[in-house]
Each structure stands twice: as C-alpha cells, then as structure tokens.
Amino acid sequence: MAPKDRRLQQYAAYVPDLCPALYSSANKAYASLQELKTILSQRGANLKARCFQGSTHSCELPRQLQQWNRVLGIIGVQLRERNNCGELAVVCFRSIYGLHTSWRIPRSVLLFHWLLANHRCVTALRMEGSGVFGRLEYRTVFWDAVAKCTDLKNLRFSVQFLRMSACKQLLHAVQSLPNLEEIVCNIFDVGNEYKNLSALADVISTKGKLYRLAIEDFDVRPYRQCHRPGTRGITAALQSNTAITDLTIDVSVMTEEDCRLFSQFIKESPALMSLSLLCWIISPALSVVDIAGAVEKSQALVSLQLVRFSVDTSAAWALARSLSSAKKVQQLELISCRLDITEPNSVPSPGLEMEGGSHSQVPWAMKPFVHMLRNVKTLRRLRFPLCVSTPENERVWFDSLANEASVESVRWECQNNSFLIDLCSVVSEAGTGVEVTIDDLYRDDQQLEWITEWARVVRFFLLVNETTLAVGRFKKLLTFNSLSTLTVEVRVRIQAEQAEALAQFLTATKSLSKITISFEVESTVSMVLLDGLSHNTSITTLIIEGWCTSRRAGRFLADVVCSSKKIRSLTYNVNRGNRPRAFFTTLAKSIGNNITLLSLTTGVLSAPTRQIDPVYEVLARNNQLLVHTARFVSGRAFSKIGAEALELIGSDPMIVDKVQEMSSVNKKEAEDMIRKRLGDLDDMDGFMRAAGVVRDSVVCKESPDGRPGLAGLPQLCWRHLRQYLRLVDVVEQPWSRNAVSWQHQS
C-alpha cells in the first residue's frame, strides 16, 4: 500500500470541520483529493502545482489552466490569466453549463477551496452568479476559501449572487484580505436592519490599499423601514480611507448628515480622481448644488459623472462655475438627468447677467454648457441631455463647439425626437471637428429618413413591427457608413426575400463590429442571414437571440463562427424548449482550428458535457494565446511560447488592444511594438533566439572549402526560406541516434 501524502492528509483533516454535510470524515476527504490528483495527472496537470507568486519564479498553474478548468467547469467556475505576469482570476458564472451527476460536484467544490487556499497567484474573484455556492451546504466552503485567499486584490459581484442572504458573511471573509484593491457590485443587499451597510463600512475603513469602490444601488426594498435609512457609517469610512481614487456610489440612501460628511470627503480627499454618483429617487438629500460646491474645492478630481439627477437653472450654473474654478476636471457626464434650465423671471443670480451680455444669442438652456466650453480649458469630454429647441439655437451651440479646440468628444441623450432632423443638418453646416454621438432611440420611418442624412451614426437600434416595412428599413442601413453597433429587433415573421436586404448589408458593411439580431424566423430565412454573416469581415461581437434553432441553421452558424477570423464573442440564446443540439455538436467538432473566438455566452443549459467541454477548452487556449502574445510584445516574458503565439495571431487587431491594456500605451505605440517584434522574428538571429537555438546570434565556423555557412546566407535567401519555416517546426527534444526512436518522433 502506497504511503499517504502528508500534505493532502493535513488538508483532509481540516475538511470535515469545514463542511460536515459533504465529508463526514478525513478519510473521505482524502479519497476525493486522491481522485482529483489522479484526474489532473491523467490530463498532464498537477494538483500540487507549486506557486511561487512573489518570488523570482512563476507559478506552474498558468500552464495547466485547461486541465483545471475541465474539473472546475462542473460547478461553473473558470480560471483565467490576468494582465500581470503570473496572476490569475477566478470567474464564477451565473449557472452551470452541461448536465453533471451530483457526485462530481462536491469534488469540484473541494478543488475550488484547495485552489484559493494554496495559490497566492489568484488575485481576482468575479462572481457573475452564485452557481452551486447558492446552496446552503456549499456556502461555508466559499466563505472560508475567500478568507484564505490572502493575495486577493479585485472582488466583483453581480446581483444574482448578492441576492443571497449571505452578504454579511462574505464581507466578514473579506475583512481578512490585506491586499484588497477593488470592490465592485451592481446591487448591494443592505440586509435586515441594514447590518450589511455597517459591515461594508468596516471593510472600507480597514483596507488601506483599496483604490476603487463601486456600489451602484443600495437595495433597501426588501427591508424598507424608512425613506432614507442612511449609509450606516460608509461616508465616515470613506473619510478615513485616503487611497480611493475611483468611487461609484448610490446617494439615494444618504441622510443630511451623510451628505455633509460626503461633501467633506470630496473636498479633502488627496487621491480621488474619478467620481460617479447615482440617484434612484426624485428628491435626494444630496443635491447637484452641494456636489458642485464640493467639486470646486476638490484636490485631484478629473472625472465627474451624475446619473438620474434633476438639474435646474441654479444647479447647472453651479456646475459650470465649479468646473471653472477647479481647473482640473477633464470629463463631465450627465446621464439620464432631468434638465429644467429656464430664463429667470426675477433678478438673475450672480454671473448670469455676464453670460447674457456676452452671449445674448445663446439660449438659456445652453448657456451653462457654453460657459463650460469657453472657460474650462481642461474639459475634454462632455455628455448631457439635448435641451435645445430651435435650429437657430442649435446653430449657435454648434458654432461655439466648433471653435473650442480643447474638447474632443460631446455626446447627447436626445429626449425629443423632433430635434433629430434639424440636428443632422446643423451639425453638417457648423463643421464641428469633435466627435458627436447621439444615444440610440426608437426609430420610426420618418426618423430613419432624417438619420440617413447624417453619415456619422455609430450606434443604432432598428425595430421592425410590420412585415411591409422590413425591406425599406433594411435597405436604409446601407447608407450608414460609420455604423459600429447595430441592434435589429423584428417582431413579425419575415420571408427570405425580405431578409435579403439585411443580408446584403451584413455582406457590404466594413465598419460594423457588434450586432444583435433578435427574432423568430423559419430555417430558410436563417440561411439567408447566415450567408450574409459568412461573407462579413468586420463583426467581432455576434449576439443571436431566438433564431438558428433548426439543425441546418445550427450547423451553418457553427461553421460561420468556427471559420471566422474576426468574431471574438458569441452570445447564443434560444427560446425555452428548443434544444439546438446540432449547433453545439458542430461547434465542438470544428472549433479546434479557430484561434480568434474568446468567449461564448449561452442560455442553453441542455448541452451535454462532451459537446460543451471541448468548446470551453478552445476558448481558454485562445485567451492564453492572446495573453502570451501581449506579454511577448510588451517585453514582460521572452519565451518560445510567446513568440509562437505572436507568429500565429500577430496580424490580428485584437493584439493591439491587449498590448495597449498591458503596456499602458496608445494605439500607435502598440502597433509599433508589434511591428518591431514581428520584424525581429523575420530576422535570422531573432528567429533563432526565439526558437532557443542560439543565445545571441548565429555564428558558423569557416568551411575548409570556403563554402558560406548559414550565418553568411543572404537576407533574400533567408526570407524565402522563412516562408516555409515556423517556430513551431523547431522541436525542443534533441535528435536521437536511434533510428526507430527518430522515426517514432517524426
């Protein structure tokens, strides 16, 4: 009998106390660990992969991600590489893909706990959903795993996970994490008697490295006891934390005392650079005037975003003057705000008469924003609801905009559709050089005619609710030369002839990068649209909603995705009751040669494991290729793997974005870095170094008969030879003198 593994034995002794419902004894836990060790070993991985995070060595785990993800995928968990060399992220998905027997789940949960407890390289945890950890018997394992992941830096939540009545336990687990830098969640469950707010305040006040905090909505509805419960110490905790540079917070629950403390925090914080405030009630205690007063005295703020606030005349002017005084703010965004800026009937407030005298032609609704353009020279980006009413007012506004060289981007939320026809013509006449964007609206045929006059539309939502209108609306899309994001929603059944116009647009467009197609159609119509998609060369994000459910269409869609060299992200959702097995079967068989697809999101939970597992393995491989390439280009890791990856996908535009993100450079600099690395690989010395054949350069001894060696090969000859030689052709194993062994290796 083989001796027991001491490390596994010590860990197994701890498991029964952690989850007695799953493992009643240490022997059972040890047996599961041995099974995991065997499973990973058979796939070329090691359960006890060494982690050297923080030392000169790197962790062994990044080279084994595919094998680990096959086991973790059973519970909807995936390991991913992060930008920083050697760091990993753990992602918990909303649901478990595939159908798995219950006896496999506890084993994967045990591996999840082992991973977080033993690997310091795990620095990020993202919860898109609860998965199996929503079950009572697995929650304790999750909390303990988080508490033991001492190097965790980034923590992200989604509403599906926070809806559990276990938010307080999570915050207590987070208390033990000394290196936490980022906490993000969209809806925060305040808890019964608002106890979770107090727990969050404790976390904020004790984390000296926390630089980003985002709480978009404090959900008080299940426990509503009063209209404004207060933040229970969160504003005071913010004051004690001097490291926060990026803050997003819901101000709806704040009391007057909270507002006073929060305004003081904005004024005194030495690090706060980005501030986003959200308001989900009509009359919050924190007004825009209060915010403007605090921003005026802020020390480092460069970006301000207000969501769903009411902005009247005094508030708009308070913002304009505060930005003029601060002289640091570069970005102001008023998102979904209610503007009510009118000419005062009484004596104007100080400063308004100056604006009226100097800009008498500017409408009152636009004067605060014109004031910002002309006095805040640091302003680069501006976003606000469109509040002009006549073409004359619009023309004055755009003339002002055209004369301001400092502003790079202006974006409107159009609240009145009647402005669109005038806006399109005025923008063209004014000749403004900045980027102008209007948020997409519900479009009828008349609006569509107006919009087509303006060729700079970049995002568009097209609704078809009458069969007779389909062809005309689809043909109008051909006039959009700058369209990058399109959503097509068809609420009626259309025929193949009518879909031809949309297919023609999909074939012709060169600018479209993201498309959502949502409708129910017959198989023949699906084939027409898929034929258009198969000829497209620009789409990188494809979202399919409610169609491609037949066998023929499912296979065609899978072939389109697998053969595409552009599609990075695919979302495939069908109506409940449909089981598009043909799509997943074809995708699993053909996905192996695809090197561009990075993500697959699907609401189909009936796909067998043998079909979906190979797909996620390829996605993990493609993501690793991207990371290895970016590391090689940015100089973070010089390895043969990185060079092979660059040689394989170096011409893909997605590399540019990844290098920009990893190296913090602009697009041109990233392109130059990639071009230089590719040039090095084309050179003989660079190729041989990357292949591991030589350390510095190729050196050949002189031949007795004077024949030139490899080092003297003319560059033209080497370039010709290089066309047939790839880094992957250079085998790392040494050549064997045994003829049988050599033939076997060949």
WOGIKA-V480688 format. One record per pair of residues at least 4 apart in sequence whose C-alpha atoms are under 6 Angstrom apart, sorted by the first residue. I is the first residue (numbers start at 1). GAP is how many residues later the second one is. If there is no record, write none. Layout:
BEGIN
i=I gap=GAP
i=I gap=GAP
END
This chain:
BEGIN
i=5 gap=4
i=8 gap=4
i=12 gap=14
i=12 gap=17
i=12 gap=18
i=13 gap=13
i=16 gap=4
i=16 gap=7
i=16 gap=8
i=16 gap=9
i=20 gap=4
i=23 gap=6
i=37 gap=4
i=37 gap=10
i=40 gap=5
i=40 gap=6
i=41 gap=4
i=41 gap=5
i=45 gap=19
i=49 gap=11
i=50 gap=10
i=51 gap=8
i=51 gap=68
i=52 gap=5
i=52 gap=6
i=52 gap=7
i=53 gap=67
i=53 gap=68
i=65 gap=4
i=66 gap=551
i=69 gap=4
i=69 gap=9
i=72 gap=5
i=72 gap=36
i=73 gap=4
i=75 gap=21
i=76 gap=16
i=76 gap=17
i=76 gap=20
i=77 gap=14
i=77 gap=15
i=78 gap=12
i=78 gap=13
i=79 gap=10
i=79 gap=11
i=80 gap=8
i=80 gap=9
i=81 gap=7
i=82 gap=5
i=82 gap=6
i=83 gap=579
i=87 gap=34
i=87 gap=35
i=88 gap=33
i=88 gap=34
i=88 gap=35
i=89 gap=33
i=89 gap=35
i=89 gap=36
i=90 gap=35
i=91 gap=35
i=92 gap=35
i=92 gap=36
i=93 gap=35
i=93 gap=36
i=94 gap=34
i=94 gap=35
i=94 gap=37
i=95 gap=36
i=97 gap=508
i=98 gap=507
i=98 gap=509
i=98 gap=510
i=98 gap=511
i=113 gap=4
i=113 gap=32
i=114 gap=4
i=115 gap=4
i=116 gap=29
i=116 gap=33
i=117 gap=28
i=117 gap=31
i=117 gap=32
i=120 gap=31
i=123 gap=28
i=123 gap=29
i=123 gap=30
i=124 gap=28
i=124 gap=29
i=124 gap=30
i=125 gap=30
i=126 gap=29
i=126 gap=30
i=127 gap=29
i=127 gap=30
i=127 gap=31
i=128 gap=30
i=129 gap=31
i=129 gap=32
i=130 gap=4
i=130 gap=31
i=133 gap=5
i=133 gap=6
i=143 gap=30
i=147 gap=26
i=147 gap=29
i=150 gap=27
i=151 gap=28
i=152 gap=28
i=153 gap=26
i=153 gap=27
i=153 gap=28
i=154 gap=27
i=154 gap=28
i=155 gap=27
i=155 gap=28
i=156 gap=27
i=156 gap=28
i=156 gap=29
i=157 gap=28
i=158 gap=27
i=159 gap=28
i=168 gap=28
i=175 gap=28
i=180 gap=30
i=181 gap=28
i=181 gap=29
i=181 gap=30
i=182 gap=28
i=182 gap=30
i=182 gap=31
i=183 gap=30
i=184 gap=29
i=184 gap=30
i=185 gap=30
i=186 gap=29
i=186 gap=30
i=187 gap=30
i=188 gap=30
i=188 gap=31
i=189 gap=30
i=190 gap=4
i=190 gap=6
i=190 gap=7
i=191 gap=4
i=191 gap=5
i=192 gap=31
i=197 gap=35
i=198 gap=34
i=201 gap=32
i=201 gap=33
i=201 gap=36
i=204 gap=33
i=205 gap=32
i=205 gap=35
i=205 gap=36
i=210 gap=34
i=211 gap=32
i=211 gap=33
i=211 gap=34
i=212 gap=32
i=212 gap=34
i=212 gap=35
i=213 gap=34
i=214 gap=33
i=214 gap=34
i=214 gap=35
i=215 gap=33
i=215 gap=34
i=216 gap=33
i=216 gap=34
i=217 gap=33
i=220 gap=4
i=228 gap=25
i=229 gap=24
i=230 gap=23
i=230 gap=24
i=230 gap=25
i=231 gap=23
i=235 gap=27
i=239 gap=26
i=244 gap=28
i=245 gap=26
i=245 gap=27
i=245 gap=28
i=246 gap=28
i=247 gap=28
i=248 gap=28
i=248 gap=29
i=249 gap=28
i=250 gap=27
i=250 gap=28
i=250 gap=29
i=251 gap=28
i=252 gap=27
i=252 gap=28
i=252 gap=32
i=254 gap=4
i=256 gap=29
i=258 gap=4
i=259 gap=4
i=259 gap=27
i=263 gap=31
i=265 gap=4
i=266 gap=28
i=266 gap=32
i=267 gap=27
i=267 gap=30
i=267 gap=31
i=270 gap=29
i=272 gap=28
i=272 gap=29
i=273 gap=27
i=273 gap=28
i=273 gap=29
i=274 gap=27
i=274 gap=29
i=275 gap=29
i=276 gap=28
i=276 gap=29
i=276 gap=30
i=277 gap=29
i=278 gap=29
i=279 gap=29
i=288 gap=27
i=289 gap=26
i=289 gap=29
i=292 gap=26
i=292 gap=27
i=292 gap=30
i=296 gap=26
i=296 gap=29
i=296 gap=30
i=302 gap=26
i=302 gap=27
i=302 gap=28
i=303 gap=26
i=303 gap=27
i=303 gap=28
i=304 gap=28
i=305 gap=27
i=305 gap=28
i=306 gap=28
i=307 gap=28
i=307 gap=29
i=308 gap=28
i=308 gap=29
i=309 gap=28
i=310 gap=27
i=310 gap=28
i=311 gap=4
i=311 gap=27
i=311 gap=28
i=312 gap=27
i=312 gap=28
i=312 gap=29
i=313 gap=28
i=316 gap=52
i=317 gap=51
i=320 gap=48
i=320 gap=52
i=322 gap=4
i=324 gap=51
i=324 gap=52
i=330 gap=48
i=330 gap=49
i=330 gap=50
i=331 gap=48
i=331 gap=49
i=331 gap=50
i=331 gap=51
i=332 gap=50
i=333 gap=49
i=333 gap=50
i=334 gap=49
i=334 gap=50
i=341 gap=24
i=342 gap=22
i=343 gap=21
i=348 gap=4
i=355 gap=4
i=356 gap=4
i=367 gap=4
i=371 gap=4
i=372 gap=4
i=380 gap=27
i=380 gap=28
i=381 gap=27
i=381 gap=28
i=381 gap=29
i=382 gap=28
i=383 gap=27
i=383 gap=28
i=383 gap=29
i=384 gap=28
i=385 gap=27
i=385 gap=28
i=385 gap=29
i=386 gap=26
i=386 gap=27
i=386 gap=28
i=391 gap=31
i=395 gap=31
i=398 gap=32
i=399 gap=31
i=402 gap=30
i=408 gap=26
i=409 gap=25
i=409 gap=26
i=410 gap=26
i=411 gap=25
i=411 gap=26
i=411 gap=27
i=412 gap=26
i=413 gap=25
i=413 gap=26
i=419 gap=4
i=421 gap=29
i=424 gap=30
i=426 gap=4
i=440 gap=20
i=443 gap=4
i=455 gap=25
i=456 gap=26
i=457 gap=25
i=457 gap=26
i=458 gap=24
i=458 gap=25
i=458 gap=26
i=459 gap=24
i=459 gap=26
i=459 gap=27
i=460 gap=26
i=461 gap=25
i=461 gap=26
i=462 gap=26
i=463 gap=26
i=464 gap=26
i=465 gap=26
i=465 gap=27
i=471 gap=27
i=474 gap=27
i=474 gap=28
i=475 gap=26
i=478 gap=27
i=482 gap=29
i=483 gap=28
i=483 gap=29
i=484 gap=27
i=484 gap=28
i=484 gap=29
i=485 gap=29
i=485 gap=30
i=486 gap=29
i=487 gap=28
i=487 gap=29
i=488 gap=29
i=489 gap=29
i=490 gap=29
i=496 gap=29
i=503 gap=26
i=503 gap=29
i=505 gap=4
i=506 gap=26
i=506 gap=27
i=506 gap=30
i=507 gap=25
i=507 gap=28
i=507 gap=29
i=510 gap=28
i=512 gap=26
i=512 gap=27
i=513 gap=25
i=513 gap=26
i=513 gap=27
i=514 gap=25
i=514 gap=27
i=515 gap=27
i=516 gap=27
i=517 gap=27
i=518 gap=27
i=519 gap=27
i=520 gap=26
i=520 gap=27
i=534 gap=26
i=540 gap=26
i=540 gap=27
i=540 gap=28
i=541 gap=26
i=541 gap=28
i=542 gap=28
i=543 gap=27
i=543 gap=28
i=544 gap=27
i=544 gap=28
i=545 gap=28
i=545 gap=29
i=546 gap=28
i=546 gap=29
i=548 gap=5
i=548 gap=6
i=549 gap=5
i=549 gap=31
i=550 gap=4
i=551 gap=31
i=554 gap=28
i=554 gap=29
i=555 gap=27
i=555 gap=28
i=555 gap=31
i=558 gap=25
i=558 gap=29
i=559 gap=4
i=560 gap=4
i=562 gap=29
i=562 gap=32
i=567 gap=30
i=568 gap=28
i=568 gap=29
i=568 gap=30
i=569 gap=29
i=569 gap=30
i=570 gap=30
i=571 gap=29
i=571 gap=30
i=571 gap=31
i=572 gap=30
i=573 gap=29
i=573 gap=30
i=584 gap=4
i=585 gap=26
i=587 gap=4
i=588 gap=23
i=588 gap=26
i=588 gap=27
i=595 gap=27
i=598 gap=21
i=598 gap=25
i=609 gap=4
i=624 gap=4
i=625 gap=20
i=628 gap=14
i=629 gap=13
i=629 gap=16
i=629 gap=17
i=630 gap=4
i=630 gap=29
i=631 gap=5
i=631 gap=6
i=632 gap=5
i=632 gap=6
i=632 gap=10
i=633 gap=41
i=640 gap=50
i=640 gap=51
i=644 gap=83
i=646 gap=4
i=656 gap=14
i=659 gap=4
i=659 gap=11
i=660 gap=4
i=660 gap=5
i=660 gap=6
i=660 gap=10
i=680 gap=6
i=681 gap=5
i=681 gap=6
i=685 gap=12
i=685 gap=13
i=688 gap=5
i=688 gap=6
i=689 gap=5
i=689 gap=6
i=691 gap=36
i=698 gap=13
i=699 gap=12
i=700 gap=9
i=700 gap=11
i=703 gap=4
i=708 gap=4
i=718 gap=4
i=736 gap=6
END
